[in-house]
């Protein structure tokens, strides 16, 4: 879902190896984030979207807090750092998580997963404007156009978007747009921060949890019943899809580098689609997988870097 690990890490972490092969951790991360859209759908069957998001952030924060305690990590210091982290928490966690939860009230988890895959496309378009070091190339611009052509294919543009829930789909696309906005903000404001990655990420999730703790009571009422299956889905979404996933991604970035670690983005919609169809029985037309492949191909091209001349 959100690549919080790389987004809040202003400095590249040192490379190291762990006992578990990185390919297995890569596969586990792909599965966790791919199934996150299923967990959201199940969670919203029993709880309001803001409650799902709050629970997700709470369980995720507890995982990171436990990890920080074991490693004796401290939260970052400085009002300026905390102010920037509060904005990052909103853009990278509170806002997109809530939008996806609301979107899945009316759209399938498969479509939400595919919309999530448009983040690299939004990121490419925004970086051309906001980041002077990202120069456009023919390949990257072609990838941008190809990716959005894939989006139109998924949405069935040639049929006039017949049967499409415009509100839910728009929310999912806005959630995907929120991630690159947050990444650009972090790159501009937190680069050079002396605090560790784990400390920054833990503080970011804590702030996002506090934001939802304020917002949720304003728009929802206290549940009168607590259905078990949706509650377990929210717990899994937070502990696995937010807490453990961040730790797995950080480990991958540290060992194999951000380029390889970010390849997980291209597996998420595949797994989300398979989970939605197999577990939730969601319908699938030919345009969904075909469009998803086009989206992923376009996203891959937008990440292509020009070869350096010797």
N, C-alpha and C positions, 0 to 999 in steps of 0.2 A: 504494500500500500504506500505509506509514506516512507521515503528514504531518510528518516530522521537521523540515522547514524552519520551519513556523509554530509547531510545538510548543516549539522551543527558542529562539524569538525573543521575548524579553520586551518589547522595544520595537518598534513598527512601523517598518520601514525606510523611508527616503526614497524617493519615487516617481521613477523614471527610465525612460527608453526605451532599447532596444537596437536594433541594425540589423535583427534578425529579428522580424517581426511577432508580437505576443503570441499571436495565434490559432494560428499555426503551432507555437509552443512549447507552447501548451495542448494541441493535438492530439498532439504528440510525447510529452508527459507522459502523456496518456491511454493511448496505445499502449504505452508502456514499462511502466506499472504494470499495464495490462490483461494484457500478455503475461508478467508476472512469475509468475503462477500456472502458466502453461505451463512456464516455466523451472524452477520448483520441482519440478513433476512429472517432467520429464526428468532433472533433477539427482538426484532420489531413486531413479531407475532404476539409477544406478551408484554412488551414495555414500550413506552413512548420513545421516539427517536432521541430526544435529549437525554433520557434516562439510559438508553443504550450507550450513548457516547460518554456520559459521565462514568458509568460502570467500566467501560473499556479503558478510559484514562486512569481510573482509580486502580484497577488491577495491574495495568501496565506500570504505573508509578510504583506500586508496591514491589514489583519484581526488580525494578532498577534500584529502589531504595535498599532492598536486601542485598543486591550485588555491591552497591556502594559501601554498605556496612561491612561486608566481608572483605572488601579490598581497602577499607579504611579511607575511602575517598570523601572529601569535603565538598560542600556546595560552593559554587563560585562566589567571589566577593565583588563588591562595587555596584553602586546604584545604576551606573550606565549599562553595565553588562546585564543586570536583571531587567532593565527597561527594554533592551533589545531582545532579550529572551522572551519577554512577555508578548512582544509583537510576533516573534517567530512561533511561539506556542499557539497563538491565534491562527496564523496563516498556515502552519504545517500540521496542526493537530485539531484544535477546537472547531475551526470552520469546516475543513474538508470532511472530518469524521462525522460532523452533524449533517452536512449536506448529503453524504452518502446514505446515512441512516434515513433521512427524510425521503431521498430518492427511491430507496428500495421499498417504500410503502406502496409504490405504484408501478415500478419497473422491475423486471426480473434481475436476479443477482448476476446472470450471465451478461446482460447489457451493462450493468454497473461495472463489472470487471473489465469489459472492453473499453468503456469510457475512461477508466483509470489508465489504460495504456496510451491515452492521448497526451499524458503529461510531458513526455519528451518533445512532442510536437509544439505544445504551448511554450515549453522552455526554449526551444529553438527560436520561435518567433519573438519571444520577449528578449532573449539575449542579444539578438541583432540590434535591438533598440537600447537596452539598458547596460550591456556589457561591451565596452569598446574593444576588448581583446578577442571577442568572438566575431570574426569576420565571415561574411556569407561567402559560400562557394556554390558553384553550379550544382554540385551533387547534393549539398545540404538543402538548398532551395527546392531542388527537385523532390527530395525526400519529404519536405514540408507539404508540397502540393500533393504528392502521392498519398501521404498519411491522411490528409483531410478528405481526399477522394474516397479512401477506405471508410472514413467516418460516415460519409454520405451513403456508402453502400450498406453499412450496418443498419443505418436508420431508414433505408428504403426510400431514398429521395425520389426515385423515378416513379414511385407509386403515390407521391404527394404525402409521404410520411403517414400513410394510412395505418390506423391502429396504434400509433405511437403516442405514449403519454408525454406530451411536450414539457410539462412542468418537471416531472421526475427526471427526464433525460437531461434537461437544462441544468438541474441541480447537480447531477453526476458529472457533467462536463465542467461546471464551475468549480466543483471540488477538485477535479484534475488540474484546472488552471491555477488553483490556489497554491498547489505545491511548488511549481517553478517560481511564482511570485515570492514565496517564502524563501526558497533557495537563494534567489538573487539578493533579497534583503539581507540574509545571513552573510553572504559573501561580501557585501558592502559594509556591514557593521561589526561583525564579530571576527574578522580575519585578524590574526595576531593575538587573540585572547590567550592568556597564559593558562587558564583552567583546562583540565583534561577533558577529553571527549565525553567520558562517562559522567563527569560532573555537570557539564553543559547540558547533556541530554536529560539527565535526571532532573535538573532544575527546570528545563523546558516542559517536560511532562507534568511536573508538579504545578507549574503555573497554569498549564492547560486544564488540569484537574480543578484548580481553584476557580478558573473562569467558568467552567461548567457547573461547579457547585453553586455559583451565584445565579447563573442563567436558568438552570433546570427548574428550581422551585417557582420561578416567575412565570413559566409557560406550561408547567405540568403539575399535577396533583400527586400526592403520595399514593403509591399503589395500595389497593385494598387486598390484593392477593399477589403471590409471588410464584408464578408457574415455574416449575423446575427446569424444563428443557430450555426455554428462552434464557433463564438465569445462567445455566451452564454455558450456553452459547456466548453470552456476554463475558463471562469469566474467561472462556477460552480466547475470545477476541482480544481481551485485554492482556492476559498473562502470556499468551502465545503470540498473537498477531501484533501486539504493540511492545510488550516488554522483552520477551525472549527473541523476537525477530530483530529488534534493534541490536541486541548483543551479538546475534549471529552475523548480522550484516557488518557490524564493526569489526568482528574477527576476520571476516572475508576481506574487507578493505585492507586490514593490516597485513594479511598474508599474501593476497594475490593482486592487490591494487584496486582502485575504484572502478576502472574500466571493466574488468572482468566481473567484479561484484555487481555492477549495475545491470549486467546481462539478465539478472533475475527478472527484470521488468518485462522481458519478452515471454516469460513462462507463465506469469501471473494470469493473463486473460485466458490462456489455454486451460489451466487448471480450474479457474473460476467457472468457465463454460462447462467443462466436464462434470464438475461438482454440482452445478445447478441442474443440469439435465439428469444426471444419474441419481442424485440424492433427493432433490426437490421436485423432480419431474417437470421441469420447465421446458416449454416447447422451443424448438430450434428450426429456423428456416435456413435455406442455403445461403442467404445474404449475410447472415451473422458470422459464420466461420470464414467465408470468403472475404468479407470486409475486414474482419479481424486480422487476417493474414496481410492484407494490403496496409492496414494501419501499422502493424509491426514492421513491415518492410520499410515503410516511410520513416518510422521512428528510428530504425537502424541507420538509415542514410543520413538523418539529421545529426547523428552522433559521429559521423565520419569526419576525420581530421585530415587536412592536406598533408601529403608526405613532405618531409623536410629534405631539402636538397643537400647533398653531401658537400 
